[in-house]
Amino acid sequence: MTTGPSRTRTDVVVLNGGSSSGTSTLIRQLQEILPRPWLTFGVDSFIEALPPSLVIPEASETAPGLGLAPDGSITVGPVFRALQNDWQEGVAAIARTGTGVLLDEVLLGGAEGQERWRRTLKGLSVLWVGVRCAPETAAAREAARGDRITGMAASQAEPVHRGVIYDIEVDTGVTDPLTCARRIAAYVV
Protein backbone atom coordinates (compact mmCIF):
# COMPACT_ATOMS: atom_id res chain seq x y z
CA MET A 1 0.00 0.00 0.00
CA THR A 2 1.34 3.39 -0.96
CA THR A 3 0.76 6.34 1.29
CA GLY A 4 1.14 10.01 0.51
CA PRO A 5 3.78 12.20 2.06
CA SER A 6 3.61 12.37 5.82
CA ARG A 7 2.20 15.60 7.17
CA THR A 8 3.57 17.35 10.20
CA ARG A 9 1.30 17.75 13.20
CA THR A 10 -0.34 21.17 13.07
CA ASP A 11 0.88 23.52 15.80
CA VAL A 12 -1.08 26.68 14.98
CA VAL A 13 -4.23 27.44 13.01
CA VAL A 14 -4.46 31.12 12.08
CA LEU A 15 -7.96 32.29 11.17
CA ASN A 16 -7.81 35.71 9.55
CA GLY A 17 -10.93 37.74 8.86
CA GLY A 18 -12.31 41.20 9.37
CA SER A 19 -14.47 42.21 12.29
CA SER A 20 -17.76 40.24 12.43
CA SER A 21 -16.58 37.78 9.77
CA GLY A 22 -17.14 34.80 12.07
CA THR A 23 -13.62 33.87 13.15
CA SER A 24 -14.54 33.63 16.85
CA THR A 25 -17.53 31.40 16.12
CA LEU A 26 -15.38 29.14 13.93
CA ILE A 27 -12.74 28.84 16.63
CA ARG A 28 -15.35 27.72 19.17
CA GLN A 29 -16.61 25.14 16.66
CA LEU A 30 -13.05 23.93 16.02
CA GLN A 31 -12.41 23.51 19.75
CA GLU A 32 -15.47 21.25 19.86
CA ILE A 33 -14.61 19.04 16.87
CA LEU A 34 -10.81 18.76 16.86
CA PRO A 35 -9.60 15.56 18.53
CA ARG A 36 -7.11 17.18 20.91
CA PRO A 37 -7.46 20.26 23.12
CA TRP A 38 -6.57 23.59 21.53
CA LEU A 39 -6.11 26.95 23.22
CA THR A 40 -7.46 30.06 21.55
CA PHE A 41 -5.84 33.47 21.43
CA GLY A 42 -7.05 36.47 19.55
CA VAL A 43 -6.36 40.05 18.74
CA ASP A 44 -9.50 41.08 20.67
CA SER A 45 -8.23 39.50 23.89
CA PHE A 46 -4.84 41.15 23.33
CA ILE A 47 -6.52 44.56 22.94
CA GLU A 48 -8.59 43.95 26.10
CA ALA A 49 -5.36 43.24 27.98
CA LEU A 50 -3.84 46.62 27.04
CA PRO A 51 -3.84 49.51 29.48
CA PRO A 52 -6.90 51.67 28.68
CA SER A 53 -4.62 54.63 27.96
CA LEU A 54 -3.33 52.79 24.87
CA VAL A 55 -6.76 52.32 23.30
CA ILE A 56 -7.78 55.75 22.07
CA PRO A 57 -11.26 56.57 20.70
CA GLU A 58 -9.84 58.34 17.65
CA ALA A 59 -7.54 57.41 14.80
CA SER A 60 -4.29 59.35 14.99
CA GLU A 61 -1.03 58.79 13.16
CA THR A 62 0.85 60.10 16.23
CA ALA A 63 -0.92 58.05 18.91
CA PRO A 64 1.37 55.56 20.69
CA GLY A 65 -1.32 52.90 21.02
CA LEU A 66 -4.37 51.79 19.11
CA GLY A 67 -6.61 54.46 17.64
CA LEU A 68 -10.25 53.51 17.02
CA ALA A 69 -12.03 56.19 15.00
CA PRO A 70 -15.81 56.65 15.01
CA ASP A 71 -15.92 55.62 11.32
CA GLY A 72 -14.32 52.23 12.11
CA SER A 73 -10.83 53.07 10.88
CA ILE A 74 -7.88 51.99 13.01
CA THR A 75 -4.36 53.30 13.50
CA VAL A 76 -1.54 51.44 15.18
CA GLY A 77 1.19 53.25 17.07
CA PRO A 78 4.70 52.18 18.07
CA VAL A 79 3.90 51.22 21.69
CA PHE A 80 0.99 49.07 20.53
CA ARG A 81 3.22 47.40 17.90
CA ALA A 82 5.97 46.65 20.44
CA LEU A 83 3.50 45.09 22.88
CA GLN A 84 1.88 43.17 20.02
CA ASN A 85 5.27 41.73 19.05
CA ASP A 86 5.81 40.57 22.64
CA TRP A 87 2.32 39.04 22.74
CA GLN A 88 2.96 37.21 19.47
CA GLU A 89 6.19 35.76 20.87
CA GLY A 90 4.24 34.53 23.90
CA VAL A 91 1.61 32.84 21.70
CA ALA A 92 4.39 31.18 19.68
CA ALA A 93 6.08 29.99 22.90
CA ILE A 94 2.88 28.23 23.94
CA ALA A 95 2.64 26.52 20.55
CA ARG A 96 6.28 25.40 20.88
CA THR A 97 5.36 23.47 24.04
CA GLY A 98 3.17 21.19 21.92
CA THR A 99 -0.13 22.78 22.84
CA GLY A 100 -2.26 23.49 19.78
CA VAL A 101 -3.10 27.15 19.25
CA LEU A 102 -6.11 28.55 17.40
CA LEU A 103 -5.41 32.18 16.56
CA ASP A 104 -8.27 34.59 15.92
CA GLU A 105 -6.61 37.34 13.90
CA VAL A 106 -7.44 40.49 11.95
CA LEU A 107 -4.44 41.19 9.74
CA LEU A 108 -5.03 44.91 9.22
CA GLY A 109 -1.91 45.15 7.09
CA GLY A 110 -2.79 42.09 5.02
CA ALA A 111 0.42 40.44 3.78
CA GLU A 112 2.57 42.59 6.09
CA GLY A 113 0.72 41.23 9.14
CA GLN A 114 1.04 37.69 7.86
CA GLU A 115 4.78 38.14 7.41
CA ARG A 116 5.15 39.33 11.04
CA TRP A 117 3.37 36.16 12.20
CA ARG A 118 5.43 33.97 9.81
CA ARG A 119 8.64 35.28 11.38
CA THR A 120 7.28 34.73 14.90
CA LEU A 121 5.95 31.24 14.14
CA LYS A 122 9.07 30.10 12.24
CA GLY A 123 9.71 26.40 12.79
CA LEU A 124 6.07 25.64 13.67
CA SER A 125 3.54 23.95 11.43
CA VAL A 126 0.92 26.60 10.65
CA LEU A 127 -2.38 26.31 8.82
CA TRP A 128 -3.46 29.66 7.33
CA VAL A 129 -7.23 30.09 7.02
CA GLY A 130 -8.96 32.97 5.27
CA VAL A 131 -12.37 33.69 6.78
CA ARG A 132 -14.34 35.68 4.25
CA CYS A 133 -17.72 37.32 4.51
CA ALA A 134 -19.35 39.89 2.23
CA PRO A 135 -18.98 43.41 3.65
CA GLU A 136 -22.77 43.81 3.77
CA THR A 137 -23.17 40.59 5.78
CA ALA A 138 -20.39 41.58 8.19
CA ALA A 139 -21.96 45.03 8.61
CA ALA A 140 -25.36 43.47 9.42
CA ARG A 141 -23.71 41.20 12.01
CA GLU A 142 -21.87 44.19 13.46
CA ALA A 143 -25.13 46.13 13.84
CA ALA A 144 -26.84 43.13 15.48
CA ARG A 145 -23.96 42.70 17.96
CA GLY A 146 -24.02 46.29 19.11
CA ASP A 147 -20.54 46.01 20.66
CA ARG A 148 -18.45 47.23 17.73
CA ILE A 149 -17.78 50.57 16.12
CA THR A 150 -20.14 50.98 13.17
CA GLY A 151 -18.22 50.73 9.92
CA MET A 152 -15.38 48.57 11.22
CA ALA A 153 -16.73 45.33 9.68
CA ALA A 154 -17.27 46.77 6.20
CA SER A 155 -13.94 48.62 6.20
CA GLN A 156 -11.97 45.48 7.18
CA ALA A 157 -13.78 42.85 5.08
CA GLU A 158 -11.45 43.01 2.09
CA PRO A 159 -8.19 44.74 3.19
CA VAL A 160 -7.34 42.07 5.80
CA HIS A 161 -6.97 39.54 2.95
CA ARG A 162 -4.80 41.65 0.60
CA GLY A 163 -1.72 39.68 -0.35
CA VAL A 164 -2.30 37.00 2.31
CA ILE A 165 -1.58 33.43 1.20
CA TYR A 166 -3.95 30.83 2.61
CA ASP A 167 -4.02 27.05 2.81
CA ILE A 168 -7.82 27.15 2.84
CA GLU A 169 -10.55 29.77 2.69
CA VAL A 170 -14.12 29.65 3.93
CA ASP A 171 -17.03 32.03 3.46
CA THR A 172 -19.20 32.33 6.56
CA GLY A 173 -21.73 34.42 4.70
CA VAL A 174 -22.79 31.48 2.53
CA THR A 175 -21.79 28.45 4.63
CA ASP A 176 -22.80 27.67 8.21
CA PRO A 177 -20.12 27.71 10.95
CA LEU A 178 -20.09 23.96 11.61
CA THR A 179 -19.60 23.12 7.92
CA CYS A 180 -16.81 25.72 7.67
CA ALA A 181 -15.17 24.31 10.81
CA ARG A 182 -15.33 20.78 9.42
CA ARG A 183 -13.66 21.93 6.20
CA ILE A 184 -10.88 23.55 8.23
CA ALA A 185 -10.54 20.54 10.55
CA ALA A 186 -9.91 18.31 7.51
CA TYR A 187 -6.62 20.18 7.04
CA VAL A 188 -5.51 19.88 10.67
CA VAL A 189 -3.20 17.03 11.59
URRAKA-V687879 format. One record per helix or strand. SS is the DSSP state (@ for helix, = for strand). FROM is the first residue (numbers start at 0). TO is the last residue. If there is no record, write none. Layout:
ss/from/to
SS/FROM/TO
SS/FROM/TO
//
This chain:
ss/from/to
=/11/15
@/22/32
=/37/41
@/42/48
@/51/53
=/54/55
=/65/67
=/73/75
@/77/95
=/99/104
@/110/119
=/125/131
@/134/144
@/151/155
@/158/160
=/167/170
@/176/184
//
